[in-house]
Amino acid sequence: MTQIVRAGCPCSWHGQYASQALADAALRRHSCERWQAKADAARRRRTSSSAVDRTPKTCAHDGAHTHGTYAMYQLDNCRCQPCAQARSAYNRVRAIDQANGRTAYVDARPAVTHVRRLMAAGLGWKRGRRPRRRVPLDPVPAAVRTPRPRRRRAAHPGPRPHGPRTAGRADATTGRPGTRGEHRRDRDKAQGPGVAGVRMVGRPDRCPSRS
């Protein structure tokens, strides 16, 4: 039967060991200051834990999360006992993985290589942006290319002459383009009797005569 040796200290430290030699070695390694600091930290954790509301909360994401999961603790801010235990288990596993060199992230090198290929092909930060340098997939020789027709704008007739807009017809006496008012008067004279500025439609013998 294995003999259990107990060791203790006035600072409330104590332990159980398989032999007296192991108990003496543990007592030599013991530090009252470190033990007191750990006891104070544990006391503060108990005080803060007692002030936390452990009432179960409902999921704010249409019931997608359940109690006793790390997601419920983080996303829904539930501090019930099952959710708190799930969070402690998550942190414990995470600490063990980090100590053994394991990580929750995957290797990013394949993704980086793929993104760099897309950038080399012309894809920028915004999807669908035109590349600065277009590389045709099937280049056509210059001798086979058909030039695209270009639309040419009509030549501008030039600046208009000063004064009122002209109607485009030249006066027979002066040789200069007549104004619209002059052409209107000529038209009224050619139409015969009628009201000035009004074109008369009908038989001339029934039109009112000018006085």
VENQUIZI-V6753 format. One record per residue. RES is the residue in one letter. PSI is psi in whole degrees, -180 to 180 (none if undefined). OMEGA is omega in whole degrees, -180 to 180 (* if undefined). D_FIRST is the distance of its C-alpha to the first C-alpha in whole Angstrom. Layout:
res:RES psi:PSI omega:OMEGA d_first:D_FIRST
res:RES psi:PSI omega:OMEGA d_first:D_FIRST
//
This chain:
res:M psi:132 omega:-178 d_first:0
res:T psi:133 omega:179 d_first:4
res:Q psi:133 omega:-180 d_first:6
res:I psi:126 omega:-180 d_first:9
res:V psi:129 omega:179 d_first:13
res:R psi:141 omega:177 d_first:16
res:A psi:146 omega:-178 d_first:19
res:G psi:172 omega:-178 d_first:23
res:C psi:151 omega:179 d_first:26
res:P psi:-17 omega:-180 d_first:29
res:C psi:12 omega:180 d_first:31
res:S psi:7 omega:175 d_first:28
res:W psi:141 omega:178 d_first:26
res:H psi:160 omega:180 d_first:22
res:G psi:162 omega:180 d_first:19
res:Q psi:134 omega:-175 d_first:15
res:Y psi:163 omega:-175 d_first:14
res:A psi:-18 omega:-179 d_first:11
res:S psi:166 omega:180 d_first:12
res:Q psi:-33 omega:179 d_first:15
res:A psi:-43 omega:178 d_first:17
res:L psi:-36 omega:178 d_first:17
res:A psi:-40 omega:178 d_first:18
res:D psi:-38 omega:179 d_first:21
res:A psi:-41 omega:178 d_first:22
res:A psi:-36 omega:179 d_first:22
res:L psi:-34 omega:177 d_first:24
res:R psi:-35 omega:179 d_first:26
res:R psi:-15 omega:-176 d_first:27
res:H psi:142 omega:175 d_first:28
res:S psi:123 omega:-180 d_first:31
res:C psi:-33 omega:-179 d_first:32
res:E psi:-46 omega:179 d_first:35
res:R psi:-41 omega:179 d_first:34
res:W psi:-39 omega:179 d_first:31
res:Q psi:-38 omega:178 d_first:34
res:A psi:-41 omega:177 d_first:36
res:K psi:-39 omega:179 d_first:34
res:A psi:-39 omega:178 d_first:33
res:D psi:-41 omega:179 d_first:37
res:A psi:-41 omega:178 d_first:38
res:A psi:-36 omega:178 d_first:35
res:R psi:-41 omega:178 d_first:37
res:R psi:-39 omega:178 d_first:40
res:R psi:-40 omega:178 d_first:39
res:R psi:-38 omega:179 d_first:38
res:T psi:-46 omega:180 d_first:42
res:S psi:-35 omega:180 d_first:43
res:S psi:-34 omega:179 d_first:41
res:S psi:-24 omega:179 d_first:42
res:A psi:-9 omega:-179 d_first:46
res:V psi:138 omega:178 d_first:46
res:D psi:114 omega:-178 d_first:48
res:R psi:15 omega:179 d_first:45
res:T psi:128 omega:179 d_first:48
res:P psi:138 omega:180 d_first:48
res:K psi:157 omega:178 d_first:51
res:T psi:153 omega:-180 d_first:54
res:C psi:133 omega:179 d_first:54
res:A psi:10 omega:-177 d_first:57
res:H psi:46 omega:176 d_first:58
res:D psi:38 omega:176 d_first:59
res:G psi:21 omega:-179 d_first:55
res:A psi:-22 omega:-178 d_first:54
res:H psi:147 omega:179 d_first:51
res:T psi:161 omega:180 d_first:48
res:H psi:149 omega:-178 d_first:46
res:G psi:15 omega:179 d_first:42
res:T psi:156 omega:179 d_first:44
res:Y psi:-32 omega:179 d_first:44
res:A psi:-40 omega:177 d_first:48
res:M psi:-37 omega:-180 d_first:48
res:Y psi:-42 omega:-174 d_first:47
res:Q psi:-48 omega:-171 d_first:49
res:L psi:-34 omega:-178 d_first:52
res:D psi:1 omega:175 d_first:52
res:N psi:39 omega:178 d_first:51
res:C psi:130 omega:-178 d_first:48
res:R psi:29 omega:177 d_first:46
res:C psi:169 omega:-174 d_first:44
res:Q psi:-45 omega:178 d_first:40
res:P psi:-40 omega:180 d_first:40
res:C psi:-38 omega:178 d_first:42
res:A psi:-39 omega:177 d_first:40
res:Q psi:-37 omega:178 d_first:37
res:A psi:-38 omega:178 d_first:39
res:R psi:-40 omega:177 d_first:40
res:S psi:-41 omega:178 d_first:37
res:A psi:-39 omega:179 d_first:36
res:Y psi:-46 omega:180 d_first:39
res:N psi:-34 omega:179 d_first:38
res:R psi:-46 omega:178 d_first:35
res:V psi:-38 omega:180 d_first:36
res:R psi:-41 omega:178 d_first:39
res:A psi:-40 omega:179 d_first:37
res:I psi:-41 omega:179 d_first:34
res:D psi:-42 omega:179 d_first:38
res:Q psi:-36 omega:178 d_first:39
res:A psi:-31 omega:180 d_first:36
res:N psi:4 omega:178 d_first:36
res:G psi:11 omega:178 d_first:40
res:R psi:149 omega:-180 d_first:41
res:T psi:157 omega:180 d_first:44
res:A psi:-9 omega:-179 d_first:45
res:Y psi:151 omega:178 d_first:49
res:V psi:169 omega:-179 d_first:50
res:D psi:128 omega:-177 d_first:53
res:A psi:-2 omega:-177 d_first:56
res:R psi:-42 omega:176 d_first:58
res:P psi:-39 omega:179 d_first:59
res:A psi:-39 omega:178 d_first:61
res:V psi:-41 omega:178 d_first:62
res:T psi:-41 omega:179 d_first:64
res:H psi:-42 omega:-180 d_first:65
res:V psi:-38 omega:179 d_first:66
res:R psi:-34 omega:175 d_first:68
res:R psi:-40 omega:177 d_first:70
res:L psi:-41 omega:178 d_first:71
res:M psi:-37 omega:177 d_first:72
res:A psi:-27 omega:178 d_first:74
res:A psi:-5 omega:176 d_first:76
res:G psi:0 omega:-180 d_first:77
res:L psi:125 omega:-178 d_first:75
res:G psi:-159 omega:-179 d_first:74
res:W psi:-35 omega:179 d_first:73
res:K psi:131 omega:-178 d_first:75
res:R psi:134 omega:179 d_first:75
res:G psi:2 omega:179 d_first:78
res:R psi:142 omega:-179 d_first:80
res:R psi:135 omega:178 d_first:82
res:P psi:154 omega:179 d_first:81
res:R psi:-34 omega:-179 d_first:83
res:R psi:113 omega:-178 d_first:84
res:R psi:130 omega:177 d_first:85
res:V psi:109 omega:-179 d_first:84
res:P psi:142 omega:179 d_first:86
res:L psi:-36 omega:-179 d_first:84
res:D psi:85 omega:-176 d_first:87
res:P psi:139 omega:-180 d_first:89
res:V psi:135 omega:178 d_first:93
res:P psi:153 omega:-177 d_first:95
res:A psi:-30 omega:-178 d_first:98
res:A psi:-21 omega:-177 d_first:101
res:V psi:-14 omega:-176 d_first:100
res:R psi:144 omega:177 d_first:99
res:T psi:122 omega:-179 d_first:101
res:P psi:139 omega:179 d_first:102
res:R psi:135 omega:179 d_first:102
res:P psi:140 omega:179 d_first:105
res:R psi:139 omega:178 d_first:105
res:R psi:124 omega:180 d_first:106
res:R psi:137 omega:179 d_first:109
res:R psi:144 omega:179 d_first:110
res:A psi:146 omega:-180 d_first:114
res:A psi:139 omega:-179 d_first:116
res:H psi:132 omega:-178 d_first:117
res:P psi:-11 omega:-180 d_first:120
res:G psi:174 omega:-179 d_first:120
res:P psi:147 omega:178 d_first:121
res:R psi:150 omega:177 d_first:123
res:P psi:154 omega:180 d_first:126
res:H psi:153 omega:179 d_first:127
res:G psi:-164 omega:-179 d_first:128
res:P psi:158 omega:-180 d_first:128
res:R psi:139 omega:-179 d_first:126
res:T psi:159 omega:179 d_first:129
res:A psi:-5 omega:175 d_first:129
res:G psi:-4 omega:180 d_first:130
res:R psi:141 omega:-178 d_first:134
res:A psi:147 omega:178 d_first:136
res:D psi:142 omega:-176 d_first:139
res:A psi:-29 omega:-176 d_first:143
res:T psi:-45 omega:-176 d_first:144
res:T psi:-25 omega:-179 d_first:142
res:G psi:-1 omega:179 d_first:140
res:R psi:157 omega:179 d_first:136
res:P psi:135 omega:180 d_first:134
res:G psi:159 omega:179 d_first:135
res:T psi:168 omega:179 d_first:133
res:R psi:-34 omega:179 d_first:132
res:G psi:-40 omega:178 d_first:134
res:E psi:-41 omega:179 d_first:137
res:H psi:-34 omega:179 d_first:136
res:R psi:-39 omega:178 d_first:136
res:R psi:-40 omega:177 d_first:139
res:D psi:-38 omega:179 d_first:140
res:R psi:-41 omega:-180 d_first:139
res:D psi:-36 omega:178 d_first:140
res:K psi:-37 omega:-179 d_first:144
res:A psi:-25 omega:-179 d_first:144
res:Q psi:-16 omega:179 d_first:143
res:G psi:-161 omega:-177 d_first:146
res:P psi:147 omega:-180 d_first:146
res:G psi:-180 omega:178 d_first:143
res:V psi:139 omega:-177 d_first:141
res:A psi:132 omega:178 d_first:140
res:G psi:0 omega:-178 d_first:137
res:V psi:128 omega:179 d_first:136
res:R psi:127 omega:-178 d_first:137
res:M psi:130 omega:179 d_first:139
res:V psi:127 omega:180 d_first:139
res:G psi:-160 omega:-178 d_first:142
res:R psi:133 omega:-178 d_first:145
res:P psi:-31 omega:-176 d_first:147
res:D psi:-16 omega:-180 d_first:150
res:R psi:1 omega:-180 d_first:148
res:C psi:145 omega:179 d_first:146
res:P psi:142 omega:-179 d_first:147
res:S psi:151 omega:177 d_first:149
res:R psi:143 omega:179 d_first:149
res:S psi:none omega:* d_first:151
//
